[in-house]
Amino acid sequence: MTLTLSPRQRTQFTESGALHMAAALDAPALHGLEDALSGHAPEEAGIRLHGVVALAPFLASAGPVGRAAAAALGEAARPVRAVYFDKTAAANWAVPWHQDRTIVVRERIEVAGFGPWTTKAGLQHVAPPYEVLARMVTLRVHLDAVPGGNAPLLIAPGSHRLGRIAEADVPKVVARCGTAVCHAEPGDIWLYATPILHASEPSKQPGHRRVLQVDFAAAELPGGLAWLGV
């Protein structure tokens, strides 16, 4: 089943860089996703996922998660990176304001504009030109309720339209754009422009805050580089 954004939703997403999709997963889909992730409990801040076959039906363009990305990017949208987070009393961290700046590729190939290179969890990461990030979207799928006390994501609306933001300029950009709080219920999806400035505080009510975060892209990479995928 396809999903279409209304003109109002598309305008909101274009301008603010974020869109709340309430109850995007019904109860059976949510329980199925929980089962698919049950053997991949996050460690510390989170776990990068690759080769989890059980996720494929959810992330496909017709699946309950992938169709939200397809609504923004078109049917060519495909998952290119996934991270599973869970804030608990034992792992209750804060993330300062930042932009996501790296992608995951199959192998290191030197291409102009791509770099620096890093390896995380055995996966090859590289910082691409900003234009690559600007054509991507990030979905956060919520398995638990995220009220104000359970560390909802904070975003700076509109910051995704400002290009690559120097670290020293981040505080004044956040002050200028303002801060929006992304509350959620189980089964909700938040759709973001990948380069949006975002942050997270420690949970004041640590229990569980399970979030599957997936980056999607529709365009191929240049120079022989290839998305690793999920």
TORVOLUM-111226 format. One record per residue (C-alpha): x, y negated, z. Coordinates in Angstrom, 3 decimals. Layout:
residues N
<r><X>X</X><Y>Y</Y><Z>Z</Z></r>
...
end
This chain:
residues 230
<r><X>0.000</X><Y>0.000</Y><Z>0.000</Z></r>
<r><X>1.418</X><Y>-3.354</Y><Z>-1.039</Z></r>
<r><X>1.421</X><Y>-6.464</Y><Z>1.120</Z></r>
<r><X>1.061</X><Y>-9.993</Y><Z>-0.215</Z></r>
<r><X>1.910</X><Y>-13.213</Y><Z>1.579</Z></r>
<r><X>-0.754</X><Y>-15.890</Y><Z>1.350</Z></r>
<r><X>0.264</X><Y>-19.302</Y><Z>-0.039</Z></r>
<r><X>0.177</X><Y>-20.650</Y><Z>3.522</Z></r>
<r><X>2.386</X><Y>-17.849</Y><Z>4.814</Z></r>
<r><X>4.866</X><Y>-18.255</Y><Z>1.961</Z></r>
<r><X>5.077</X><Y>-22.008</Y><Z>2.547</Z></r>
<r><X>5.580</X><Y>-21.457</Y><Z>6.280</Z></r>
<r><X>8.334</X><Y>-18.921</Y><Z>5.647</Z></r>
<r><X>10.065</X><Y>-21.138</Y><Z>3.085</Z></r>
<r><X>10.028</X><Y>-24.170</Y><Z>5.354</Z></r>
<r><X>10.667</X><Y>-22.671</Y><Z>8.776</Z></r>
<r><X>12.531</X><Y>-19.488</Y><Z>7.836</Z></r>
<r><X>10.349</X><Y>-17.311</Y><Z>10.057</Z></r>
<r><X>6.966</X><Y>-15.593</Y><Z>9.852</Z></r>
<r><X>5.154</X><Y>-13.613</Y><Z>12.554</Z></r>
<r><X>3.327</X><Y>-10.564</Y><Z>11.161</Z></r>
<r><X>1.118</X><Y>-9.396</Y><Z>14.015</Z></r>
<r><X>0.143</X><Y>-5.702</Y><Z>14.254</Z></r>
<r><X>2.102</X><Y>-4.893</Y><Z>11.090</Z></r>
<r><X>2.450</X><Y>-1.301</Y><Z>12.310</Z></r>
<r><X>-0.653</X><Y>0.507</Y><Z>13.517</Z></r>
<r><X>-0.436</X><Y>2.951</Y><Z>16.428</Z></r>
<r><X>0.396</X><Y>6.066</Y><Z>14.328</Z></r>
<r><X>3.118</X><Y>4.209</Y><Z>12.409</Z></r>
<r><X>4.569</X><Y>2.782</Y><Z>15.619</Z></r>
<r><X>4.666</X><Y>6.191</Y><Z>17.272</Z></r>
<r><X>6.251</X><Y>7.660</Y><Z>14.142</Z></r>
<r><X>8.955</X><Y>4.996</Y><Z>14.195</Z></r>
<r><X>9.614</X><Y>5.676</Y><Z>17.874</Z></r>
<r><X>10.072</X><Y>9.363</Y><Z>17.025</Z></r>
<r><X>12.443</X><Y>8.515</Y><Z>14.159</Z></r>
<r><X>14.594</X><Y>6.477</Y><Z>16.548</Z></r>
<r><X>14.318</X><Y>8.766</Y><Z>19.567</Z></r>
<r><X>17.739</X><Y>10.334</Y><Z>19.045</Z></r>
<r><X>19.509</X><Y>7.004</Y><Z>18.619</Z></r>
<r><X>19.370</X><Y>5.255</Y><Z>21.985</Z></r>
<r><X>21.259</X><Y>1.947</Y><Z>21.788</Z></r>
<r><X>24.488</X><Y>1.654</Y><Z>23.721</Z></r>
<r><X>25.374</X><Y>-1.671</Y><Z>25.322</Z></r>
<r><X>24.193</X><Y>-4.414</Y><Z>22.943</Z></r>
<r><X>22.905</X><Y>-2.101</Y><Z>20.218</Z></r>
<r><X>23.738</X><Y>0.589</Y><Z>17.705</Z></r>
<r><X>24.285</X><Y>0.308</Y><Z>13.950</Z></r>
<r><X>22.258</X><Y>2.882</Y><Z>12.052</Z></r>
<r><X>23.309</X><Y>4.634</Y><Z>8.871</Z></r>
<r><X>22.150</X><Y>7.900</Y><Z>7.363</Z></r>
<r><X>19.048</X><Y>8.226</Y><Z>9.569</Z></r>
<r><X>16.881</X><Y>10.133</Y><Z>7.096</Z></r>
<r><X>13.759</X><Y>9.839</Y><Z>9.259</Z></r>
<r><X>13.769</X><Y>6.047</Y><Z>8.752</Z></r>
<r><X>13.477</X><Y>6.237</Y><Z>4.954</Z></r>
<r><X>9.650</X><Y>6.445</Y><Z>4.770</Z></r>
<r><X>9.334</X><Y>3.391</Y><Z>7.021</Z></r>
<r><X>11.860</X><Y>1.256</Y><Z>5.129</Z></r>
<r><X>10.747</X><Y>2.152</Y><Z>1.580</Z></r>
<r><X>8.974</X><Y>-0.637</Y><Z>-0.318</Z></r>
<r><X>5.606</X><Y>1.051</Y><Z>0.274</Z></r>
<r><X>6.356</X><Y>1.904</Y><Z>3.919</Z></r>
<r><X>5.015</X><Y>-0.021</Y><Z>6.925</Z></r>
<r><X>8.297</X><Y>-1.924</Y><Z>7.373</Z></r>
<r><X>9.619</X><Y>-2.113</Y><Z>3.830</Z></r>
<r><X>6.418</X><Y>-3.554</Y><Z>2.414</Z></r>
<r><X>6.864</X><Y>-6.629</Y><Z>4.610</Z></r>
<r><X>10.270</X><Y>-7.196</Y><Z>3.002</Z></r>
<r><X>8.823</X><Y>-6.525</Y><Z>-0.460</Z></r>
<r><X>6.199</X><Y>-9.194</Y><Z>0.167</Z></r>
<r><X>9.027</X><Y>-11.725</Y><Z>0.483</Z></r>
<r><X>11.595</X><Y>-10.387</Y><Z>-1.995</Z></r>
<r><X>9.581</X><Y>-8.291</Y><Z>-4.451</Z></r>
<r><X>9.456</X><Y>-4.558</Y><Z>-5.102</Z></r>
<r><X>13.240</X><Y>-4.416</Y><Z>-5.658</Z></r>
<r><X>13.810</X><Y>-5.090</Y><Z>-1.930</Z></r>
<r><X>15.787</X><Y>-2.371</Y><Z>-0.222</Z></r>
<r><X>17.275</X><Y>-1.974</Y><Z>3.268</Z></r>
<r><X>20.988</X><Y>-2.763</Y><Z>3.418</Z></r>
<r><X>21.737</X><Y>-2.780</Y><Z>7.156</Z></r>
<r><X>19.947</X><Y>-1.664</Y><Z>10.330</Z></r>
<r><X>20.696</X><Y>-2.246</Y><Z>14.004</Z></r>
<r><X>18.693</X><Y>-0.865</Y><Z>16.923</Z></r>
<r><X>18.638</X><Y>-2.953</Y><Z>20.119</Z></r>
<r><X>17.279</X><Y>-2.300</Y><Z>23.602</Z></r>
<r><X>17.712</X><Y>-4.700</Y><Z>26.515</Z></r>
<r><X>17.500</X><Y>-2.893</Y><Z>29.847</Z></r>
<r><X>18.640</X><Y>-3.535</Y><Z>33.397</Z></r>
<r><X>21.873</X><Y>-1.706</Y><Z>32.515</Z></r>
<r><X>22.386</X><Y>-3.583</Y><Z>29.219</Z></r>
<r><X>21.043</X><Y>-7.102</Y><Z>29.570</Z></r>
<r><X>23.080</X><Y>-9.468</Y><Z>27.435</Z></r>
<r><X>22.890</X><Y>-12.962</Y><Z>25.991</Z></r>
<r><X>23.661</X><Y>-14.013</Y><Z>22.418</Z></r>
<r><X>24.709</X><Y>-17.629</Y><Z>21.742</Z></r>
<r><X>23.343</X><Y>-19.626</Y><Z>18.830</Z></r>
<r><X>24.787</X><Y>-18.325</Y><Z>15.551</Z></r>
<r><X>24.139</X><Y>-17.362</Y><Z>11.943</Z></r>
<r><X>24.469</X><Y>-13.766</Y><Z>10.734</Z></r>
<r><X>27.319</X><Y>-13.956</Y><Z>8.223</Z></r>
<r><X>28.336</X><Y>-10.430</Y><Z>7.226</Z></r>
<r><X>27.002</X><Y>-7.597</Y><Z>5.098</Z></r>
<r><X>27.886</X><Y>-3.881</Y><Z>4.997</Z></r>
<r><X>29.349</X><Y>-2.378</Y><Z>1.822</Z></r>
<r><X>30.416</X><Y>1.089</Y><Z>0.700</Z></r>
<r><X>34.089</X><Y>0.278</Y><Z>0.257</Z></r>
<r><X>36.494</X><Y>-2.605</Y><Z>0.335</Z></r>
<r><X>36.978</X><Y>-4.188</Y><Z>-3.078</Z></r>
<r><X>38.579</X><Y>-7.594</Y><Z>-3.281</Z></r>
<r><X>36.150</X><Y>-10.001</Y><Z>-4.954</Z></r>
<r><X>36.517</X><Y>-13.777</Y><Z>-5.012</Z></r>
<r><X>34.437</X><Y>-15.441</Y><Z>-2.310</Z></r>
<r><X>34.061</X><Y>-12.292</Y><Z>-0.180</Z></r>
<r><X>35.984</X><Y>-12.252</Y><Z>3.097</Z></r>
<r><X>37.175</X><Y>-11.925</Y><Z>5.766</Z></r>
<r><X>36.756</X><Y>-8.169</Y><Z>6.173</Z></r>
<r><X>36.035</X><Y>-6.320</Y><Z>9.424</Z></r>
<r><X>35.199</X><Y>-2.776</Y><Z>10.489</Z></r>
<r><X>32.386</X><Y>-2.255</Y><Z>13.007</Z></r>
<r><X>31.215</X><Y>1.191</Y><Z>14.148</Z></r>
<r><X>33.280</X><Y>2.625</Y><Z>11.306</Z></r>
<r><X>31.367</X><Y>0.615</Y><Z>8.697</Z></r>
<r><X>32.980</X><Y>-1.845</Y><Z>6.292</Z></r>
<r><X>31.696</X><Y>-5.403</Y><Z>6.833</Z></r>
<r><X>32.506</X><Y>-8.502</Y><Z>4.815</Z></r>
<r><X>31.416</X><Y>-12.134</Y><Z>4.858</Z></r>
<r><X>29.887</X><Y>-12.878</Y><Z>1.432</Z></r>
<r><X>29.292</X><Y>-16.245</Y><Z>-0.222</Z></r>
<r><X>26.394</X><Y>-18.050</Y><Z>1.431</Z></r>
<r><X>24.238</X><Y>-17.561</Y><Z>-1.669</Z></r>
<r><X>24.149</X><Y>-13.810</Y><Z>-1.029</Z></r>
<r><X>22.800</X><Y>-14.315</Y><Z>2.507</Z></r>
<r><X>20.293</X><Y>-16.905</Y><Z>1.257</Z></r>
<r><X>18.686</X><Y>-14.266</Y><Z>-0.991</Z></r>
<r><X>18.222</X><Y>-11.812</Y><Z>1.898</Z></r>
<r><X>15.590</X><Y>-11.407</Y><Z>4.605</Z></r>
<r><X>15.828</X><Y>-9.870</Y><Z>8.068</Z></r>
<r><X>12.970</X><Y>-8.003</Y><Z>9.728</Z></r>
<r><X>12.718</X><Y>-7.401</Y><Z>13.444</Z></r>
<r><X>10.281</X><Y>-4.601</Y><Z>14.265</Z></r>
<r><X>9.127</X><Y>-4.645</Y><Z>17.890</Z></r>
<r><X>8.508</X><Y>-1.395</Y><Z>19.718</Z></r>
<r><X>7.858</X><Y>-3.127</Y><Z>23.059</Z></r>
<r><X>6.081</X><Y>-6.267</Y><Z>24.195</Z></r>
<r><X>8.276</X><Y>-9.354</Y><Z>24.229</Z></r>
<r><X>6.670</X><Y>-12.002</Y><Z>26.446</Z></r>
<r><X>8.589</X><Y>-15.024</Y><Z>27.647</Z></r>
<r><X>10.381</X><Y>-13.098</Y><Z>30.399</Z></r>
<r><X>11.641</X><Y>-10.301</Y><Z>28.146</Z></r>
<r><X>14.217</X><Y>-12.226</Y><Z>26.108</Z></r>
<r><X>12.294</X><Y>-13.208</Y><Z>22.961</Z></r>
<r><X>14.462</X><Y>-14.285</Y><Z>20.066</Z></r>
<r><X>14.996</X><Y>-18.041</Y><Z>19.799</Z></r>
<r><X>15.296</X><Y>-19.645</Y><Z>16.363</Z></r>
<r><X>16.029</X><Y>-23.110</Y><Z>14.987</Z></r>
<r><X>13.275</X><Y>-23.598</Y><Z>12.358</Z></r>
<r><X>14.550</X><Y>-24.839</Y><Z>9.023</Z></r>
<r><X>18.224</X><Y>-24.200</Y><Z>9.815</Z></r>
<r><X>18.371</X><Y>-21.579</Y><Z>7.046</Z></r>
<r><X>18.171</X><Y>-24.384</Y><Z>4.476</Z></r>
<r><X>21.352</X><Y>-26.088</Y><Z>5.673</Z></r>
<r><X>23.896</X><Y>-23.684</Y><Z>4.228</Z></r>
<r><X>26.800</X><Y>-22.277</Y><Z>6.205</Z></r>
<r><X>26.923</X><Y>-24.200</Y><Z>9.486</Z></r>
<r><X>30.268</X><Y>-24.815</Y><Z>11.146</Z></r>
<r><X>30.420</X><Y>-23.445</Y><Z>14.688</Z></r>
<r><X>31.179</X><Y>-26.900</Y><Z>16.078</Z></r>
<r><X>28.017</X><Y>-28.267</Y><Z>14.440</Z></r>
<r><X>25.640</X><Y>-25.600</Y><Z>15.751</Z></r>
<r><X>24.522</X><Y>-27.447</Y><Z>18.947</Z></r>
<r><X>23.563</X><Y>-30.624</Y><Z>17.099</Z></r>
<r><X>21.773</X><Y>-28.645</Y><Z>14.367</Z></r>
<r><X>19.740</X><Y>-26.797</Y><Z>17.004</Z></r>
<r><X>18.936</X><Y>-30.105</Y><Z>18.695</Z></r>
<r><X>17.790</X><Y>-31.575</Y><Z>15.387</Z></r>
<r><X>15.747</X><Y>-28.552</Y><Z>14.238</Z></r>
<r><X>14.294</X><Y>-27.726</Y><Z>17.656</Z></r>
<r><X>13.755</X><Y>-24.290</Y><Z>19.154</Z></r>
<r><X>10.932</X><Y>-21.821</Y><Z>18.473</Z></r>
<r><X>10.272</X><Y>-18.808</Y><Z>20.703</Z></r>
<r><X>9.396</X><Y>-15.534</Y><Z>18.962</Z></r>
<r><X>7.021</X><Y>-13.649</Y><Z>21.267</Z></r>
<r><X>5.823</X><Y>-10.259</Y><Z>20.080</Z></r>
<r><X>3.610</X><Y>-7.278</Y><Z>20.849</Z></r>
<r><X>4.389</X><Y>-3.629</Y><Z>20.040</Z></r>
<r><X>3.978</X><Y>-3.091</Y><Z>16.297</Z></r>
<r><X>4.620</X><Y>-6.738</Y><Z>15.391</Z></r>
<r><X>7.189</X><Y>-7.704</Y><Z>12.766</Z></r>
<r><X>9.039</X><Y>-11.000</Y><Z>12.634</Z></r>
<r><X>10.296</X><Y>-11.849</Y><Z>9.153</Z></r>
<r><X>13.319</X><Y>-14.174</Y><Z>9.010</Z></r>
<r><X>15.527</X><Y>-15.817</Y><Z>6.434</Z></r>
<r><X>18.796</X><Y>-14.018</Y><Z>7.182</Z></r>
<r><X>20.947</X><Y>-17.190</Y><Z>7.644</Z></r>
<r><X>18.624</X><Y>-18.801</Y><Z>10.215</Z></r>
<r><X>20.273</X><Y>-19.960</Y><Z>13.447</Z></r>
<r><X>19.143</X><Y>-17.757</Y><Z>16.322</Z></r>
<r><X>19.979</X><Y>-16.875</Y><Z>19.920</Z></r>
<r><X>18.807</X><Y>-14.687</Y><Z>22.781</Z></r>
<r><X>18.889</X><Y>-15.076</Y><Z>26.560</Z></r>
<r><X>19.142</X><Y>-12.244</Y><Z>29.099</Z></r>
<r><X>15.815</X><Y>-10.674</Y><Z>30.022</Z></r>
<r><X>14.334</X><Y>-11.977</Y><Z>33.263</Z></r>
<r><X>12.220</X><Y>-8.825</Y><Z>33.551</Z></r>
<r><X>14.588</X><Y>-6.104</Y><Z>32.307</Z></r>
<r><X>12.822</X><Y>-2.887</Y><Z>31.382</Z></r>
<r><X>12.865</X><Y>-2.171</Y><Z>27.670</Z></r>
<r><X>12.970</X><Y>-4.477</Y><Z>24.676</Z></r>
<r><X>13.434</X><Y>-2.087</Y><Z>21.771</Z></r>
<r><X>13.859</X><Y>-3.825</Y><Z>18.418</Z></r>
<r><X>14.741</X><Y>-2.329</Y><Z>15.043</Z></r>
<r><X>16.426</X><Y>-5.065</Y><Z>13.016</Z></r>
<r><X>16.790</X><Y>-4.437</Y><Z>9.284</Z></r>
<r><X>18.359</X><Y>-6.627</Y><Z>6.594</Z></r>
<r><X>16.868</X><Y>-6.357</Y><Z>3.098</Z></r>
<r><X>18.211</X><Y>-7.491</Y><Z>-0.270</Z></r>
<r><X>16.928</X><Y>-7.276</Y><Z>-3.836</Z></r>
<r><X>20.000</X><Y>-8.325</Y><Z>-5.838</Z></r>
<r><X>23.081</X><Y>-6.250</Y><Z>-6.657</Z></r>
<r><X>26.537</X><Y>-7.333</Y><Z>-5.478</Z></r>
<r><X>29.203</X><Y>-8.490</Y><Z>-7.973</Z></r>
<r><X>32.618</X><Y>-7.117</Y><Z>-8.904</Z></r>
<r><X>31.947</X><Y>-3.458</Y><Z>-8.139</Z></r>
<r><X>30.890</X><Y>-4.068</Y><Z>-4.539</Z></r>
<r><X>27.873</X><Y>-2.014</Y><Z>-3.468</Z></r>
<r><X>25.533</X><Y>-2.186</Y><Z>-0.505</Z></r>
<r><X>26.084</X><Y>0.681</Y><Z>1.904</Z></r>
<r><X>22.356</X><Y>0.874</Y><Z>2.658</Z></r>
<r><X>20.610</X><Y>2.479</Y><Z>5.597</Z></r>
end
